[in-house]
Amino acid sequence: MQKSIGKRPLKLTIFKVDVPGIKKEEVEVEVEEGRILQISGERSREQEEKNDQWHRMERSSGKFLRRFRLPENAKTGEIKAAMENGVLTVTVPKEEEKKKSEVKAIDISG
């Protein structure tokens, strides 16, 4: 199971997913329905030679899928992804939130 972390600085949302042993060509990063970030891929099973005999193997194989809801103000057209040392980092820029207008009550005379 891949571990993932999400953090939200003021102007960005950053997702980090551990994908050790996987090449960037084996990972897909997509945005579905405008608000769902989907990260998927497949780790191939290591080929065993005819005379290989493993004492213990602790490497998972198979497909993986992670989905994250993006903030409403995400700039989906500007999402960037990078992979380094087995960690996929997806950076999602956000539009600045508009200040909420202040509401002031007005007394009614009469």
N, CA, C and O atoms as CSV, one atom per row, in Angstrom:
chain,resi,resn,atom,element,x,y,z
A,1,MET,N,N,0.845,-1.182,0.000
A,1,MET,CA,C,0.000,0.000,0.000
A,1,MET,C,C,0.887,1.240,0.000
A,1,MET,O,O,1.802,1.352,0.816
A,2,GLN,N,N,0.624,2.151,-0.893
A,2,GLN,CA,C,1.397,3.371,-0.967
A,2,GLN,C,C,0.923,4.324,0.130
A,2,GLN,O,O,-0.276,4.444,0.383
A,3,LYS,N,N,1.864,4.992,0.770
A,3,LYS,CA,C,1.512,5.985,1.770
A,3,LYS,C,C,1.380,7.322,1.082
A,3,LYS,O,O,2.081,7.600,0.108
A,4,SER,N,N,0.485,8.150,1.584
A,4,SER,CA,C,0.297,9.457,0.968
A,4,SER,C,C,0.149,10.515,2.044
A,4,SER,O,O,-0.305,10.244,3.155
A,5,ILE,N,N,0.541,11.712,1.688
A,5,ILE,CA,C,0.461,12.852,2.590
A,5,ILE,C,C,-0.105,14.010,1.789
A,5,ILE,O,O,0.259,14.198,0.629
A,6,GLY,N,N,-0.982,14.781,2.387
A,6,GLY,CA,C,-1.478,15.989,1.736
A,6,GLY,C,C,-1.281,17.167,2.671
A,6,GLY,O,O,-1.548,17.060,3.868
A,7,LYS,N,N,-0.819,18.284,2.145
A,7,LYS,CA,C,-0.713,19.488,2.963
A,7,LYS,C,C,-1.196,20.667,2.140
A,7,LYS,O,O,-1.180,20.635,0.910
A,8,ARG,N,N,-1.629,21.713,2.842
A,8,ARG,CA,C,-2.228,22.852,2.154
A,8,ARG,C,C,-1.624,24.172,2.607
A,8,ARG,O,O,-2.176,24.830,3.490
A,9,PRO,N,N,-0.488,24.576,2.014
A,9,PRO,CA,C,-0.031,25.945,2.262
A,9,PRO,C,C,-1.057,26.907,1.656
A,9,PRO,O,O,-2.009,26.463,1.014
A,10,LEU,N,N,-0.880,28.189,1.848
A,10,LEU,CA,C,-1.897,29.150,1.423
A,10,LEU,C,C,-2.267,29.086,-0.050
A,10,LEU,O,O,-3.454,29.096,-0.373
A,11,LYS,N,N,-1.291,29.020,-0.960
A,11,LYS,CA,C,-1.603,29.110,-2.386
A,11,LYS,C,C,-1.480,27.782,-3.119
A,11,LYS,O,O,-1.660,27.736,-4.336
A,12,LEU,N,N,-1.175,26.695,-2.402
A,12,LEU,CA,C,-0.978,25.391,-3.037
A,12,LEU,C,C,-1.597,24.291,-2.193
A,12,LEU,O,O,-1.766,24.439,-0.983
A,13,THR,N,N,-1.931,23.193,-2.843
A,13,THR,CA,C,-2.194,21.939,-2.152
A,13,THR,C,C,-1.168,20.969,-2.709
A,13,THR,O,O,-1.021,20.846,-3.925
A,14,ILE,N,N,-0.455,20.278,-1.821
A,14,ILE,CA,C,0.610,19.376,-2.246
A,14,ILE,C,C,0.292,17.964,-1.773
A,14,ILE,O,O,-0.023,17.745,-0.603
A,15,PHE,N,N,0.379,17.010,-2.694
A,15,PHE,CA,C,0.178,15.600,-2.370
A,15,PHE,C,C,1.493,14.871,-2.596
A,15,PHE,O,O,2.147,15.070,-3.620
A,16,LYS,N,N,1.885,14.027,-1.648
A,16,LYS,CA,C,3.088,13.201,-1.799
A,16,LYS,C,C,2.671,11.751,-1.614
A,16,LYS,O,O,2.016,11.400,-0.632
A,17,VAL,N,N,3.060,10.911,-2.572
A,17,VAL,CA,C,2.710,9.490,-2.533
A,17,VAL,C,C,3.984,8.676,-2.692
A,17,VAL,O,O,4.742,8.886,-3.639
A,18,ASP,N,N,4.225,7.748,-1.769
A,18,ASP,CA,C,5.384,6.861,-1.865
A,18,ASP,C,C,5.129,5.808,-2.935
A,18,ASP,O,O,4.149,5.066,-2.858
A,19,VAL,N,N,6.000,5.740,-3.924
A,19,VAL,CA,C,5.895,4.746,-5.001
A,19,VAL,C,C,7.275,4.131,-5.267
A,19,VAL,O,O,7.797,4.238,-6.377
A,20,PRO,N,N,7.866,3.486,-4.251
A,20,PRO,CA,C,9.217,2.944,-4.428
A,20,PRO,C,C,9.265,1.851,-5.488
A,20,PRO,O,O,8.368,1.012,-5.576
A,21,GLY,N,N,10.319,1.875,-6.285
A,21,GLY,CA,C,10.517,0.834,-7.292
A,21,GLY,C,C,9.662,0.975,-8.532
A,21,GLY,O,O,9.664,0.086,-9.383
A,22,ILE,N,N,8.927,2.075,-8.657
A,22,ILE,CA,C,8.059,2.280,-9.819
A,22,ILE,C,C,8.621,3.425,-10.655
A,22,ILE,O,O,9.007,4.464,-10.119
A,23,LYS,N,N,8.664,3.227,-11.964
A,23,LYS,CA,C,9.133,4.278,-12.873
A,23,LYS,C,C,7.993,5.256,-13.138
A,23,LYS,O,O,6.819,4.905,-13.023
A,24,LYS,N,N,8.358,6.492,-13.496
A,24,LYS,CA,C,7.315,7.494,-13.740
A,24,LYS,C,C,6.407,7.100,-14.896
A,24,LYS,O,O,5.249,7.515,-14.941
A,25,GLU,N,N,6.920,6.299,-15.838
A,25,GLU,CA,C,6.101,5.846,-16.969
A,25,GLU,C,C,5.018,4.857,-16.523
A,25,GLU,O,O,4.073,4.598,-17.269
A,26,GLU,N,N,5.147,4.311,-15.329
A,26,GLU,CA,C,4.190,3.328,-14.818
A,26,GLU,C,C,3.132,3.956,-13.915
A,26,GLU,O,O,2.311,3.249,-13.331
A,27,VAL,N,N,3.152,5.291,-13.801
A,27,VAL,CA,C,2.212,6.005,-12.937
A,27,VAL,C,C,1.389,6.965,-13.780
A,27,VAL,O,O,1.922,7.620,-14.675
A,28,GLU,N,N,0.089,7.054,-13.500
A,28,GLU,CA,C,-0.791,8.016,-14.176
A,28,GLU,C,C,-1.359,8.976,-13.145
A,28,GLU,O,O,-1.785,8.564,-12.066
A,29,VAL,N,N,-1.361,10.264,-13.486
A,29,VAL,CA,C,-1.962,11.292,-12.643
A,29,VAL,C,C,-3.038,11.956,-13.484
A,29,VAL,O,O,-2.752,12.487,-14.558
A,30,GLU,N,N,-4.282,11.930,-12.999
A,30,GLU,CA,C,-5.419,12.457,-13.767
A,30,GLU,C,C,-6.336,13.264,-12.856
A,30,GLU,O,O,-6.354,13.070,-11.640
A,31,VAL,N,N,-7.096,14.170,-13.464
A,31,VAL,CA,C,-8.153,14.885,-12.750
A,31,VAL,C,C,-9.469,14.434,-13.353
A,31,VAL,O,O,-9.691,14.564,-14.556
A,32,GLU,N,N,-10.342,13.901,-12.505
A,32,GLU,CA,C,-11.655,13.424,-12.952
A,32,GLU,C,C,-12.734,14.397,-12.501
A,32,GLU,O,O,-12.683,14.927,-11.391
A,33,GLU,N,N,-13.685,14.620,-13.351
A,33,GLU,CA,C,-14.859,15.433,-13.033
A,33,GLU,C,C,-14.476,16.788,-12.438
A,33,GLU,O,O,-15.240,17.375,-11.672
A,34,GLY,N,N,-13.288,17.279,-12.795
A,34,GLY,CA,C,-12.870,18.604,-12.374
A,34,GLY,C,C,-12.435,18.755,-10.934
A,34,GLY,O,O,-11.839,19.775,-10.590
A,35,ARG,N,N,-12.708,17.779,-10.070
A,35,ARG,CA,C,-12.412,17.964,-8.648
A,35,ARG,C,C,-11.765,16.760,-7.980
A,35,ARG,O,O,-11.469,16.824,-6.787
A,36,ILE,N,N,-11.535,15.667,-8.697
A,36,ILE,CA,C,-10.949,14.470,-8.094
A,36,ILE,C,C,-9.587,14.204,-8.724
A,36,ILE,O,O,-9.483,13.989,-9.932
A,37,LEU,N,N,-8.544,14.222,-7.897
A,37,LEU,CA,C,-7.198,13.877,-8.353
A,37,LEU,C,C,-7.045,12.369,-8.200
A,37,LEU,O,O,-7.237,11.826,-7.111
A,38,GLN,N,N,-6.701,11.697,-9.288
A,38,GLN,CA,C,-6.541,10.242,-9.250
A,38,GLN,C,C,-5.107,9.880,-9.622
A,38,GLN,O,O,-4.592,10.312,-10.654
A,39,ILE,N,N,-4.472,9.083,-8.769
A,39,ILE,CA,C,-3.112,8.599,-9.003
A,39,ILE,C,C,-3.189,7.082,-9.061
A,39,ILE,O,O,-3.647,6.441,-8.115
A,40,SER,N,N,-2.736,6.503,-10.183
A,40,SER,CA,C,-2.830,5.052,-10.338
A,40,SER,C,C,-1.585,4.522,-11.027
A,40,SER,O,O,-0.811,5.272,-11.622
A,41,GLY,N,N,-1.415,3.226,-10.931
A,41,GLY,CA,C,-0.278,2.589,-11.584
A,41,GLY,C,C,-0.241,1.112,-11.272
A,41,GLY,O,O,-1.160,0.562,-10.667
A,42,GLU,N,N,0.834,0.482,-11.694
A,42,GLU,CA,C,0.980,-0.952,-11.452
A,42,GLU,C,C,2.450,-1.282,-11.250
A,42,GLU,O,O,3.309,-0.895,-12.042
A,43,ARG,N,N,2.716,-2.001,-10.179
A,43,ARG,CA,C,4.072,-2.478,-9.905
A,43,ARG,C,C,4.131,-3.924,-10.375
A,43,ARG,O,O,3.391,-4.780,-9.890
A,44,SER,N,N,5.026,-4.184,-11.326
A,44,SER,CA,C,5.164,-5.532,-11.875
A,44,SER,C,C,5.849,-6.443,-10.869
A,44,SER,O,O,6.687,-6.012,-10.077
A,45,ARG,N,N,5.474,-7.694,-10.921
A,45,ARG,CA,C,6.116,-8.696,-10.071
A,45,ARG,C,C,7.512,-8.954,-10.619
A,45,ARG,O,O,7.705,-9.044,-11.832
A,46,GLU,N,N,8.469,-9.069,-9.734
A,46,GLU,CA,C,9.848,-9.303,-10.134
A,46,GLU,C,C,9.964,-10.670,-10.798
A,46,GLU,O,O,9.443,-11.666,-10.298
A,47,GLN,N,N,10.655,-10.698,-11.932
A,47,GLN,CA,C,10.842,-11.960,-12.652
A,47,GLN,C,C,11.790,-12.869,-11.878
A,47,GLN,O,O,12.864,-12.445,-11.451
A,48,GLU,N,N,11.383,-14.110,-11.707
A,48,GLU,CA,C,12.230,-15.078,-11.014
A,48,GLU,C,C,12.938,-15.947,-12.037
A,48,GLU,O,O,12.338,-16.415,-13.004
A,49,GLU,N,N,14.206,-16.148,-11.808
A,49,GLU,CA,C,14.979,-17.044,-12.660
A,49,GLU,C,C,14.667,-18.482,-12.266
A,49,GLU,O,O,14.183,-18.743,-11.165
A,50,LYS,N,N,14.944,-19.390,-13.155
A,50,LYS,CA,C,14.626,-20.806,-12.947
A,50,LYS,C,C,15.213,-21.342,-11.641
A,50,LYS,O,O,14.548,-22.102,-10.937
A,51,ASN,N,N,16.434,-20.963,-11.310
A,51,ASN,CA,C,17.088,-21.505,-10.120
A,51,ASN,C,C,17.019,-20.574,-8.911
A,51,ASN,O,O,17.655,-20.843,-7.892
A,52,ASP,N,N,16.254,-19.480,-9.008
A,52,ASP,CA,C,16.136,-18.563,-7.871
A,52,ASP,C,C,15.302,-19.190,-6.770
A,52,ASP,O,O,14.308,-19.869,-7.030
A,53,GLN,N,N,15.720,-18.954,-5.548
A,53,GLN,CA,C,14.931,-19.406,-4.409
A,53,GLN,C,C,14.990,-18.302,-3.357
A,53,GLN,O,O,16.034,-18.060,-2.753
A,54,TRP,N,N,13.854,-17.637,-3.148
A,54,TRP,CA,C,13.797,-16.530,-2.207
A,54,TRP,C,C,13.582,-17.067,-0.801
A,54,TRP,O,O,12.751,-17.948,-0.585
A,55,HIS,N,N,14.334,-16.533,0.150
A,55,HIS,CA,C,14.089,-16.860,1.554
A,55,HIS,C,C,12.859,-16.084,2.029
A,55,HIS,O,O,11.980,-16.627,2.698
A,56,ARG,N,N,12.823,-14.803,1.668
A,56,ARG,CA,C,11.685,-13.960,2.038
A,56,ARG,C,C,11.639,-12.779,1.074
A,56,ARG,O,O,12.669,-12.176,0.774
A,57,MET,N,N,10.454,-12.457,0.597
A,57,MET,CA,C,10.303,-11.330,-0.327
A,57,MET,C,C,9.224,-10.406,0.218
A,57,MET,O,O,8.086,-10.829,0.422
A,58,GLU,N,N,9.577,-9.145,0.454
A,58,GLU,CA,C,8.629,-8.191,1.034
A,58,GLU,C,C,8.368,-7.036,0.086
A,58,GLU,O,O,8.347,-5.880,0.509
A,59,ARG,N,N,8.175,-7.324,-1.156
A,59,ARG,CA,C,7.860,-6.305,-2.150
A,59,ARG,C,C,6.477,-6.604,-2.695
A,59,ARG,O,O,6.221,-7.683,-3.228
A,60,SER,N,N,5.596,-5.638,-2.553
A,60,SER,CA,C,4.249,-5.845,-3.077
A,60,SER,C,C,4.248,-5.624,-4.588
A,60,SER,O,O,5.094,-4.915,-5.133
A,61,SER,N,N,3.289,-6.241,-5.239
A,61,SER,CA,C,3.128,-6.045,-6.679
A,61,SER,C,C,1.640,-5.902,-6.959
A,61,SER,O,O,0.802,-6.235,-6.121
A,62,GLY,N,N,1.325,-5.408,-8.134
A,62,GLY,CA,C,-0.069,-5.248,-8.526
A,62,GLY,C,C,-0.436,-3.794,-8.747
A,62,GLY,O,O,0.414,-2.904,-8.721
A,63,LYS,N,N,-1.717,-3.576,-8.964
A,63,LYS,CA,C,-2.229,-2.235,-9.260
A,63,LYS,C,C,-2.464,-1.462,-7.971
A,63,LYS,O,O,-2.714,-2.041,-6.914
A,64,PHE,N,N,-2.380,-0.139,-8.083
A,64,PHE,CA,C,-2.731,0.720,-6.962
A,64,PHE,C,C,-3.515,1.915,-7.487
A,64,PHE,O,O,-3.384,2.297,-8.650
A,65,LEU,N,N,-4.326,2.495,-6.618
A,65,LEU,CA,C,-5.171,3.633,-6.979
A,65,LEU,C,C,-5.393,4.474,-5.734
A,65,LEU,O,O,-5.788,3.956,-4.690
A,66,ARG,N,N,-5.139,5.768,-5.845
A,66,ARG,CA,C,-5.416,6.717,-4.769
A,66,ARG,C,C,-6.230,7.856,-5.362
A,66,ARG,O,O,-5.944,8.329,-6.462
A,67,ARG,N,N,-7.258,8.298,-4.618
A,67,ARG,CA,C,-8.105,9.402,-5.079
A,67,ARG,C,C,-8.185,10.449,-3.982
A,67,ARG,O,O,-8.315,10.127,-2.801
A,68,PHE,N,N,-8.105,11.716,-4.396
A,68,PHE,CA,C,-8.152,12.828,-3.457
A,68,PHE,C,C,-9.108,13.887,-3.997
A,68,PHE,O,O,-9.114,14.187,-5.191
A,69,ARG,N,N,-9.913,14.448,-3.100
A,69,ARG,CA,C,-10.798,15.552,-3.497
A,69,ARG,C,C,-9.977,16.842,-3.502
A,69,ARG,O,O,-9.286,17.155,-2.533
A,70,LEU,N,N,-10.064,17.572,-4.595
A,70,LEU,CA,C,-9.343,18.838,-4.720
A,70,LEU,C,C,-10.176,19.971,-4.130
A,70,LEU,O,O,-11.404,19.886,-4.105
A,71,PRO,N,N,-9.527,21.025,-3.658
A,71,PRO,CA,C,-10.287,22.171,-3.154
A,71,PRO,C,C,-11.059,22.844,-4.289
A,71,PRO,O,O,-10.687,22.736,-5.458
A,72,GLU,N,N,-12.129,23.534,-3.931
A,72,GLU,CA,C,-12.976,24.180,-4.941
A,72,GLU,C,C,-12.216,25.200,-5.776
A,72,GLU,O,O,-12.534,25.405,-6.948
A,73,ASN,N,N,-11.217,25.836,-5.184
A,73,ASN,CA,C,-10.487,26.880,-5.903
A,73,ASN,C,C,-9.213,26.356,-6.572
A,73,ASN,O,O,-8.312,27.140,-6.871
A,74,ALA,N,N,-9.124,25.045,-6.809
A,74,ALA,CA,C,-7.944,24.457,-7.462
A,74,ALA,C,C,-7.870,24.893,-8.919
A,74,ALA,O,O,-8.880,24.912,-9.624
A,75,LYS,N,N,-6.675,25.241,-9.361
A,75,LYS,CA,C,-6.438,25.566,-10.772
A,75,LYS,C,C,-6.029,24.264,-11.461
A,75,LYS,O,O,-4.840,23.970,-11.586
A,76,THR,N,N,-7.009,23.494,-11.903
A,76,THR,CA,C,-6.726,22.151,-12.427
A,76,THR,C,C,-5.878,22.166,-13.694
A,76,THR,O,O,-5.199,21.181,-13.985
A,77,GLY,N,N,-5.901,23.239,-14.440
A,77,GLY,CA,C,-5.091,23.325,-15.650
A,77,GLY,C,C,-3.613,23.592,-15.379
A,77,GLY,O,O,-2.797,23.561,-16.300
A,78,GLU,N,N,-3.268,23.854,-14.121
A,78,GLU,CA,C,-1.881,24.182,-13.776
A,78,GLU,C,C,-1.248,23.165,-12.829
A,78,GLU,O,O,-0.210,23.444,-12.229
A,79,ILE,N,N,-1.858,21.996,-12.689
A,79,ILE,CA,C,-1.323,20.959,-11.800
A,79,ILE,C,C,-0.014,20.428,-12.371
A,79,ILE,O,O,0.108,20.210,-13.576
A,80,LYS,N,N,0.966,20.222,-11.486
A,80,LYS,CA,C,2.268,19.679,-11.897
A,80,LYS,C,C,2.576,18.441,-11.055
A,80,LYS,O,O,2.191,18.356,-9.889
A,81,ALA,N,N,3.279,17.482,-11.666
A,81,ALA,CA,C,3.685,16.269,-10.951
A,81,ALA,C,C,5.160,16.013,-11.216
A,81,ALA,O,O,5.653,16.247,-12.320
A,82,ALA,N,N,5.858,15.532,-10.196
A,82,ALA,CA,C,7.278,15.192,-10.326
A,82,ALA,C,C,7.551,13.967,-9.467
A,82,ALA,O,O,6.893,13.751,-8.449
A,83,MET,N,N,8.530,13.162,-9.887
A,83,MET,CA,C,8.886,11.981,-9.112
A,83,MET,C,C,10.387,11.980,-8.872
A,83,MET,O,O,11.189,12.166,-9.787
A,84,GLU,N,N,10.744,11.761,-7.600
A,84,GLU,CA,C,12.154,11.726,-7.236
A,84,GLU,C,C,12.337,10.784,-6.054
A,84,GLU,O,O,11.618,10.869,-5.058
A,85,ASN,N,N,13.310,9.883,-6.177
A,85,ASN,CA,C,13.648,8.943,-5.102
A,85,ASN,C,C,12.439,8.159,-4.591
A,85,ASN,O,O,12.293,7.956,-3.386
A,86,GLY,N,N,11.580,7.722,-5.497
A,86,GLY,CA,C,10.433,6.903,-5.113
A,86,GLY,C,C,9.280,7.659,-4.490
A,86,GLY,O,O,8.387,7.047,-3.905
A,87,VAL,N,N,9.280,8.992,-4.603
A,87,VAL,CA,C,8.182,9.804,-4.063
A,87,VAL,C,C,7.595,10.640,-5.193
A,87,VAL,O,O,8.302,11.410,-5.841
A,88,LEU,N,N,6.287,10.479,-5.421
A,88,LEU,CA,C,5.561,11.281,-6.404
A,88,LEU,C,C,5.006,12.502,-5.678
A,88,LEU,O,O,4.315,12.368,-4.668
A,89,THR,N,N,5.310,13.696,-6.194
A,89,THR,CA,C,4.804,14.935,-5.609
A,89,THR,C,C,3.907,15.612,-6.633
A,89,THR,O,O,4.339,15.914,-7.746
A,90,VAL,N,N,2.650,15.852,-6.251
A,90,VAL,CA,C,1.687,16.535,-7.121
A,90,VAL,C,C,1.374,17.880,-6.470
A,90,VAL,O,O,0.939,17.940,-5.320
A,91,THR,N,N,1.603,18.959,-7.225
A,91,THR,CA,C,1.391,20.313,-6.721
A,91,THR,C,C,0.191,20.923,-7.430
A,91,THR,O,O,0.150,21.001,-8.658
A,92,VAL,N,N,-0.787,21.356,-6.634
A,92,VAL,CA,C,-2.030,21.920,-7.169
A,92,VAL,C,C,-2.116,23.392,-6.756
A,92,VAL,O,O,-2.362,23.684,-5.586
A,93,PRO,N,N,-1.917,24.330,-7.705
A,93,PRO,CA,C,-2.079,25.750,-7.371
A,93,PRO,C,C,-3.550,26.068,-7.095
A,93,PRO,O,O,-4.453,25.430,-7.636
A,94,LYS,N,N,-3.765,27.065,-6.245
A,94,LYS,CA,C,-5.130,27.476,-5.921
A,94,LYS,C,C,-5.321,28.950,-6.249
A,94,LYS,O,O,-4.398,29.754,-6.121
A,95,GLU,N,N,-6.527,29.285,-6.671
A,95,GLU,CA,C,-6.875,30.692,-6.872
A,95,GLU,C,C,-6.986,31.337,-5.501
A,95,GLU,O,O,-7.367,30.694,-4.523
A,96,GLU,N,N,-6.648,32.618,-5.447
A,96,GLU,CA,C,-6.797,33.307,-4.172
A,96,GLU,C,C,-8.271,33.401,-3.835
A,96,GLU,O,O,-9.112,33.705,-4.681
A,97,GLU,N,N,-8.556,33.132,-2.570
A,97,GLU,CA,C,-9.949,33.211,-2.148
A,97,GLU,C,C,-10.356,34.670,-2.043
A,97,GLU,O,O,-9.613,35.513,-1.539
A,98,LYS,N,N,-11.538,34.937,-2.525
A,98,LYS,CA,C,-12.051,36.301,-2.458
A,98,LYS,C,C,-12.452,36.588,-1.019
A,98,LYS,O,O,-13.025,35.747,-0.326
A,99,LYS,N,N,-12.131,37.798,-0.598
A,99,LYS,CA,C,-12.514,38.174,0.758
A,99,LYS,C,C,-14.036,38.215,0.841
A,99,LYS,O,O,-14.725,38.712,-0.050
A,100,LYS,N,N,-14.522,37.675,1.940
A,100,LYS,CA,C,-15.971,37.717,2.135
A,100,LYS,C,C,-16.364,39.157,2.426
A,100,LYS,O,O,-15.734,39.842,3.231
A,101,SER,N,N,-17.414,39.596,1.754
A,101,SER,CA,C,-17.844,40.971,1.975
A,101,SER,C,C,-18.445,41.093,3.372
A,101,SER,O,O,-19.147,40.208,3.863
A,102,GLU,N,N,-18.142,42.204,3.971
A,102,GLU,CA,C,-18.649,42.448,5.312
A,102,GLU,C,C,-20.109,42.869,5.213
A,102,GLU,O,O,-20.474,43.694,4.376
A,103,VAL,N,N,-20.920,42.306,6.058
A,103,VAL,CA,C,-22.346,42.631,6.059
A,103,VAL,C,C,-22.625,43.522,7.264
A,103,VAL,O,O,-22.284,43.189,8.400
A,104,LYS,N,N,-23.250,44.657,6.987
A,104,LYS,CA,C,-23.579,45.587,8.064
A,104,LYS,C,C,-25.083,45.797,8.067
A,104,LYS,O,O,-25.690,46.110,7.043
A,105,ALA,N,N,-25.662,45.617,9.231
A,105,ALA,CA,C,-27.107,45.802,9.360
A,105,ALA,C,C,-27.438,47.296,9.373
A,105,ALA,O,O,-26.723,48.089,9.984
A,106,ILE,N,N,-28.513,47.671,8.703
A,106,ILE,CA,C,-28.975,49.061,8.636
A,106,ILE,C,C,-30.295,49.143,9.389
A,106,ILE,O,O,-31.235,48.397,9.116
A,107,ASP,N,N,-30.342,50.065,10.341
A,107,ASP,CA,C,-31.593,50.262,11.076
A,107,ASP,C,C,-32.628,50.902,10.168
A,107,ASP,O,O,-32.308,51.755,9.340
A,108,ILE,N,N,-33.857,50.482,10.333
A,108,ILE,CA,C,-34.965,51.038,9.550
A,108,ILE,C,C,-35.720,52.007,10.454
A,108,ILE,O,O,-36.195,51.625,11.524
A,109,SER,N,N,-35.829,53.251,10.025
A,109,SER,CA,C,-36.538,54.239,10.835
A,109,SER,C,C,-37.999,54.298,10.411
A,109,SER,O,O,-38.385,53.860,9.327
A,110,GLY,N,N,-38.780,54.854,11.306
A,110,GLY,CA,C,-40.148,55.091,10.921
A,110,GLY,C,C,-41.147,54.465,11.723
A,110,GLY,O,O,-42.339,54.621,11.458
